[in-house]
Amino acid sequence: MARKFYYDTGKEKIGPVSGNELVQLRAAGEIDNKTWVRREDSSTWRPLGSTDLREEEEEEANPSLWKLLFRNASVGQVVLFVAVAVVMLLLLVGVLGFAWPVLLVVVAVWLLARAIR
């Protein structure tokens, strides 16, 4: 489960935000390592620089395929992509279902030709 944090801008306390959002805010220069943050389940405020965000930084540097899809595409586009992938898979299975005897003969002839050499 994603960890949630609050951060203090000096004027107001904002949150809860995910650790990934903190990493993005720091990268954008909106907050820095001196910004005070606390975990949602804690009452202790600490500078961001002393807060362990390795998991969030790793996820930000190497996002999963689903994270990339949802970050750069709308839900409709993702649904369309999945639907097309399913139809293509069904077509492939259908073609191979009818063509397997032909493929078997081709492989047998190829193996026989290699054995004769």
HUZIRA-V832711 format. One line per field, one symbol per residue. ss: DSSP state (~ for helix, > for strand, _ for the rest). phi: phi as a letter, one per 30 degrees, with the letter a starting at -180 (. if undefined). Layout:
BEGIN
ss: ???
phi: ???
END
This chain:
BEGIN
ss: ___>>>>>____>>>>>>~~~~~~~~~~_______>>>>______>>~~~___~~~~~~~~___~~~~~~~~__~~~~~~~~~~~~~~~~~~~~~~~~~~~~~~~~~~~~~~~~~~_
phi: .ddcbcbcdjcacckdbdddddddddddidbbdcddbbdecbcccbdedccdcedddddddbddeddddddcbdddddddedddddddddddddddddcdddddddddddddddddd
END
